[in-house]
Amino acid sequence: MSAVASPERGGEPSVQYHVVLGKRNEVVTGADGADLVITVGVADRLLDPTVAYMQGKLKAAGNTGQLFEVLRSGAVAEALAAIELPA
């Protein structure tokens, strides 16, 4: 789910995803120390990530240019859809 190539070498940035289930309860995937950290609520994780970002439902920490790159590639939508939530 997170890219391993370094953005300095022309690869995609590494991304860590947080899906918030409730107060102090979230599912986290991706490497610690990632270039981007994307956080979205469980109810909003299947929305178009670009629309969710523009509506303030998807938050990101890191370089905005890199964020737009992974949003455009479709990697964020794929990764969020693939996250398995607890039963």
trRosetta pair geometry for C-beta under 8 A, 3 or more apart (Angstrom, degrees):
i j d omega theta_ij theta_ji phi_ij phi_ji
1 15 7.4 -98 138 80 81 99
1 17 6.8 -73 150 6 134 126
1 29 5.3 20 71 137 156 125
1 30 5.9 -97 99 -74 108 81
1 79 4.4 104 -157 -132 99 105
1 82 6.5 -161 -95 80 112 131
1 83 7.7 65 -116 -72 156 81
2 14 4.8 43 169 -161 115 77
2 15 4.9 -162 -122 54 87 63
2 16 6.5 2 -88 -72 138 50
2 29 7.6 -175 -31 134 101 82
2 30 4.0 104 -53 -133 131 91
2 31 5.4 -135 85 4 159 91
2 34 6.1 -100 -145 -116 142 127
2 79 7.8 70 -64 -123 53 144
3 11 6.3 -178 155 152 125 105
3 12 3.7 -155 -93 87 178 110
3 13 6.5 96 60 81 123 26
3 14 5.6 -133 69 -93 69 50
3 15 6.8 58 16 4 84 90
3 70 8.0 -141 -7 -104 127 115
3 75 7.3 -19 -43 -157 109 159
4 11 7.6 -45 88 150 49 152
4 14 6.7 43 -105 -91 29 103
5 9 6.3 -117 -178 75 91 110
5 10 7.6 -54 160 85 128 55
5 11 2.1 -117 134 176 126 160
5 12 5.7 84 60 38 109 62
6 9 4.7 73 71 14 96 102
6 11 5.6 82 50 44 35 115
7 10 7.6 81 -169 -53 37 6
7 11 6.4 -102 -82 70 33 65
7 12 7.2 -29 -86 160 78 16
7 13 4.5 2 -57 -81 121 80
7 35 6.0 100 -13 -119 127 164
7 63 7.8 179 134 44 175 150
7 66 6.0 -50 -105 -106 152 125
12 69 7.0 -173 -131 128 79 120
12 70 6.5 96 -164 -88 111 93
12 73 7.1 -41 -111 -3 131 171
12 75 7.0 104 -166 -35 153 168
13 34 7.5 92 151 173 90 83
13 35 3.6 -105 -171 78 111 146
13 36 5.4 86 117 -10 132 104
13 62 7.2 143 157 159 153 144
13 63 7.1 -172 -85 49 160 115
13 66 4.2 38 -13 -169 149 132
13 69 7.2 107 7 72 104 128
13 70 6.7 -86 51 -45 97 122
14 30 6.9 142 166 -173 88 107
14 31 5.4 -34 173 48 136 122
14 33 7.9 26 90 103 140 68
14 34 4.3 -128 116 -139 96 81
14 35 5.0 119 49 6 70 91
14 36 7.3 -179 92 29 47 74
15 30 5.5 -91 106 -129 54 150
15 34 5.5 90 -139 176 9 139
15 35 7.0 -45 -71 59 52 83
15 36 4.7 -18 -112 71 79 104
15 37 7.6 159 -162 -90 60 27
15 38 6.1 7 -172 -1 109 112
15 70 6.1 112 -63 -140 144 169
15 75 7.3 139 18 125 152 123
15 76 7.4 -119 178 -94 164 79
15 79 7.0 165 97 33 132 178
16 28 6.7 3 176 -171 103 94
16 29 7.1 179 -156 92 60 43
16 30 3.4 -168 -111 92 53 127
16 31 6.3 -111 -75 61 99 45
16 32 7.1 56 -88 -95 147 29
16 34 3.9 178 -20 14 95 145
16 36 7.2 -175 28 94 65 55
16 37 4.9 -16 67 -112 102 74
16 38 7.3 173 85 25 49 68
17 28 7.0 165 86 -150 54 47
17 29 5.0 -2 55 57 101 89
17 30 5.5 116 8 -11 70 125
17 38 5.3 -20 -111 69 67 98
17 39 7.8 152 -165 -85 49 38
17 40 7.8 -28 -164 21 92 99
17 79 5.8 180 -45 137 149 120
17 80 6.4 -166 -152 -86 145 71
17 83 6.4 -125 109 -71 139 137
18 26 5.1 12 -173 164 92 140
18 27 7.4 153 -155 77 45 48
18 28 5.3 -10 -102 -101 73 80
18 37 6.8 26 -8 177 111 94
18 38 7.0 -177 27 92 72 48
18 39 4.2 -13 68 -108 111 81
18 40 7.5 149 85 23 64 54
19 26 6.1 162 78 -163 44 82
19 27 4.6 -6 55 54 102 99
19 28 8.0 -163 23 -71 66 37
19 39 7.9 179 -79 -152 24 54
19 40 6.1 -21 -113 72 65 81
19 41 7.5 60 -166 176 63 13
19 42 5.6 79 166 -87 100 69
19 45 5.4 8 -126 -85 115 141
19 80 7.1 130 -81 -144 115 84
19 83 5.6 154 -17 118 143 157
19 85 7.0 -92 108 -92 145 99
20 25 7.4 97 -165 84 60 60
20 26 4.7 -38 -104 -100 52 106
20 39 6.5 45 -31 -176 108 97
20 40 7.1 -156 15 98 88 30
20 41 5.0 -46 65 -108 103 55
20 42 6.4 -116 83 -25 51 78
21 25 4.5 -68 71 117 104 102
21 26 5.9 179 9 -97 81 40
21 27 6.6 77 -35 -17 112 87
21 42 5.2 55 -105 -42 55 136
21 85 7.2 138 -92 -151 117 109
21 86 7.5 -5 -98 38 161 105
22 25 4.4 17 58 49 85 120
26 39 7.9 -31 -148 -139 149 98
27 83 5.9 131 115 173 135 123
27 84 7.8 -154 -162 81 153 50
27 85 6.1 -122 -30 -112 155 63
27 86 7.2 -177 -77 -14 117 88
29 79 7.3 -165 91 180 131 103
29 83 5.8 -149 -4 -110 140 102
30 34 5.4 5 148 -63 120 149
30 79 8.0 34 -62 -171 112 139
31 34 5.2 130 74 -70 82 90
34 37 6.0 129 72 -70 112 71
34 62 7.6 -60 116 -75 82 146
35 62 5.4 94 146 -154 60 139
35 63 6.8 -32 168 19 101 106
35 66 5.9 -85 136 151 124 164
36 60 6.0 -22 -167 -164 103 105
36 61 7.1 150 -159 77 52 53
36 62 3.8 -128 -104 50 58 157
36 63 7.1 -84 -78 43 92 71
36 66 5.7 -154 -56 112 120 118
36 67 5.8 146 -128 -82 138 77
36 70 6.8 -140 41 15 163 149
37 60 6.9 151 79 -156 51 53
37 61 4.4 -3 54 52 103 103
37 62 6.2 138 14 -27 65 111
38 49 7.9 -5 -169 -153 142 127
38 58 6.5 -8 -170 -178 97 101
38 59 7.3 155 -157 83 48 51
38 60 5.1 -14 -103 -102 70 84
38 67 7.7 138 -85 -129 103 100
38 76 6.4 -164 -142 -134 174 112
38 80 8.0 -88 116 -70 132 109
39 58 7.3 157 81 -161 47 54
39 59 4.5 -14 62 62 99 100
39 60 7.5 -175 21 -77 71 37
39 61 7.9 39 -5 -6 107 96
40 44 5.3 -124 179 90 101 102
40 45 5.0 130 110 -92 126 70
40 49 7.7 -89 -73 -121 150 86
40 52 6.3 22 -126 153 123 146
40 57 6.5 46 -141 139 88 78
40 58 4.6 -16 -90 -110 105 78
40 59 7.3 179 -71 22 53 67
40 80 6.6 3 49 -126 146 135
41 44 4.7 67 63 20 89 104
41 45 7.1 -132 91 -39 42 80
41 57 6.6 -79 24 -171 104 88
42 45 5.9 -30 -146 -10 33 118
42 85 6.8 81 -136 -116 118 143
44 47 5.1 -33 -169 6 72 123
44 52 5.4 127 166 -132 115 126
44 57 4.3 -143 -159 163 161 127
44 58 6.8 -149 129 -58 126 78
45 80 4.7 -162 -175 176 91 115
45 81 7.6 162 140 -74 97 44
45 83 7.1 -83 -179 50 148 127
46 80 7.1 -168 -80 124 43 112
46 81 6.4 79 -113 -97 80 83
47 51 5.9 -110 158 80 108 108
47 52 4.4 123 92 -63 124 111
47 57 6.7 35 50 94 153 144
47 58 7.8 -145 75 -40 114 113
48 51 4.2 66 77 14 105 112
48 52 6.6 179 83 -13 50 86
48 77 7.0 -25 -138 -95 50 123
49 52 5.4 -54 -140 39 34 114
49 53 6.2 39 158 -23 67 102
49 58 5.7 69 -156 -71 73 173
49 71 5.6 -144 104 -129 114 91
49 76 4.2 -102 71 112 179 127
49 77 5.3 -134 -8 -66 113 75
49 80 6.7 153 -75 2 116 145
50 53 5.8 -50 -150 32 30 112
50 54 6.5 25 153 -14 63 107
50 71 5.0 110 -80 177 88 125
51 54 5.8 -57 -148 40 32 109
51 55 6.2 22 155 -11 67 112
52 55 5.8 -63 -143 45 29 106
52 57 4.2 -86 -162 76 83 106
52 58 3.8 75 119 -18 108 111
53 56 7.8 43 179 -68 29 21
53 57 7.6 -84 -59 56 21 67
53 58 4.4 -53 -73 71 63 111
53 60 6.8 0 -124 -12 115 117
53 67 7.6 143 -131 159 153 124
53 71 6.8 -55 -3 -104 151 146
55 58 8.0 71 58 13 82 78
56 59 7.7 22 -169 -74 57 79
60 64 7.5 120 97 -106 128 61
60 67 4.8 86 149 -115 164 139
62 66 6.1 -65 133 69 114 126
62 67 6.5 141 82 -54 99 99
63 66 4.1 72 82 10 108 110
63 67 6.8 -172 96 -14 56 82
64 67 5.2 -48 -149 32 38 118
64 68 6.5 38 154 -18 67 100
65 68 5.9 -52 -151 35 31 108
65 69 6.5 37 148 -23 62 105
66 69 5.3 -50 -151 31 36 119
66 70 6.6 25 157 -11 68 102
67 70 6.3 -62 -151 40 30 99
67 71 6.2 30 153 -19 66 109
68 71 5.5 -53 -142 38 33 114
68 72 6.1 35 158 -21 66 107
69 72 6.0 -58 -149 36 25 109
69 73 6.5 22 154 -20 61 110
70 73 5.5 -51 -142 35 36 114
70 75 4.8 -72 -163 60 86 119
70 76 5.4 98 134 -43 99 97
71 76 5.5 -13 -99 12 56 138
73 76 8.0 109 66 -4 84 77
74 77 5.4 -52 -164 40 65 113
74 78 6.0 64 141 -21 83 105
75 78 5.7 -60 -148 41 33 111
75 79 6.0 29 158 -19 69 111
76 79 5.9 -58 -143 39 27 108
76 80 6.2 22 161 -15 65 109
77 80 6.1 -58 -143 39 26 106
77 81 6.2 22 159 -16 63 112
78 81 6.0 -63 -148 39 26 108
78 82 6.2 19 157 -18 64 115
79 82 5.8 -63 -146 38 28 109
79 83 7.0 44 154 -40 63 94
80 83 6.0 -37 -156 4 35 115
